[in-house]
Amino acid sequence: MPRHEFQPGKLVAGLFLTAAGIAYAGDAGGWWETPWFAVIPIVFVGLCLAGAVASVNHAVRRRSAARGPRGVNS
């Protein structure tokens, strides 16, 4: 299996969207009542946080790439 780079922004977005899905699934299953507008803040906050995490991740990777590869004595 080919390796890929870790993207924490997608992980954060997935976690918040899963939480929104669980909120609606619990309402559909009859375990609790979820108002129709309750999921909007969960999704909005999750996407904003995912964007911030992705921006920080991009900045860190760009900075480490500018320093050059590790282990090379220059």
C-alpha positions as CSV (number, residue, x, y, z in Angstrom):
1,M,0.0,0.0,0.0
2,P,1.5,3.3,-1.0
3,R,2.1,5.8,1.8
4,H,0.6,9.2,1.9
5,E,1.2,12.3,3.9
6,F,-0.8,12.8,7.0
7,Q,-3.4,15.6,6.6
8,P,-4.9,16.5,10.0
9,G,-7.3,19.0,8.6
10,K,-9.2,16.2,6.9
11,L,-9.2,14.2,10.1
12,V,-10.7,17.1,12.1
13,A,-13.4,17.7,9.4
14,G,-14.2,14.0,9.4
15,L,-14.6,13.9,13.1
16,F,-17.0,16.8,13.2
17,L,-19.0,15.6,10.3
18,T,-19.2,12.1,12.0
19,A,-20.4,13.9,15.2
20,A,-23.2,15.6,13.2
21,G,-24.2,12.3,11.6
22,I,-24.3,10.6,15.1
23,A,-26.5,13.5,16.3
24,Y,-29.0,12.9,13.5
25,A,-28.8,9.1,13.9
26,G,-29.6,9.3,17.6
27,D,-32.6,11.4,16.7
28,A,-33.7,9.0,14.1
29,G,-33.3,6.1,16.4
30,G,-35.4,7.7,19.1
31,W,-32.6,8.0,21.7
32,W,-32.8,11.8,21.9
33,E,-34.3,14.8,20.2
34,T,-32.1,16.8,18.0
35,P,-33.5,20.1,16.7
36,W,-33.0,20.6,12.9
37,F,-30.7,23.6,13.4
38,A,-28.4,22.0,16.0
39,V,-26.1,20.4,13.5
40,I,-25.3,23.7,11.6
41,P,-23.0,25.0,14.4
42,I,-21.3,21.6,14.7
43,V,-20.5,21.5,10.9
44,F,-19.5,25.2,10.8
45,V,-17.2,25.0,13.7
46,G,-15.7,21.8,12.4
47,L,-15.0,23.2,9.0
48,C,-13.5,26.4,10.4
49,L,-11.3,24.4,12.8
50,A,-10.3,22.0,9.9
51,G,-9.3,25.0,7.8
52,A,-7.2,26.4,10.6
53,V,-5.5,23.1,11.2
54,A,-4.8,22.6,7.5
55,S,-3.3,26.1,7.3
56,V,-1.0,25.4,10.3
57,N,0.0,22.1,8.8
58,H,0.8,23.7,5.5
59,A,2.9,26.4,7.1
60,V,4.9,23.8,9.2
61,R,5.6,21.6,6.2
62,R,6.6,24.6,4.0
63,R,9.0,25.8,6.7
64,S,10.6,22.4,7.2
65,A,10.9,21.9,3.4
66,A,12.7,25.2,3.1
67,R,15.3,24.1,5.6
68,G,16.3,21.1,3.4
69,P,16.4,17.4,4.0
70,R,17.4,16.0,7.4
71,G,20.7,14.4,7.9
72,V,22.7,16.4,5.4
73,N,25.7,18.3,6.7
74,S,25.9,21.6,4.8
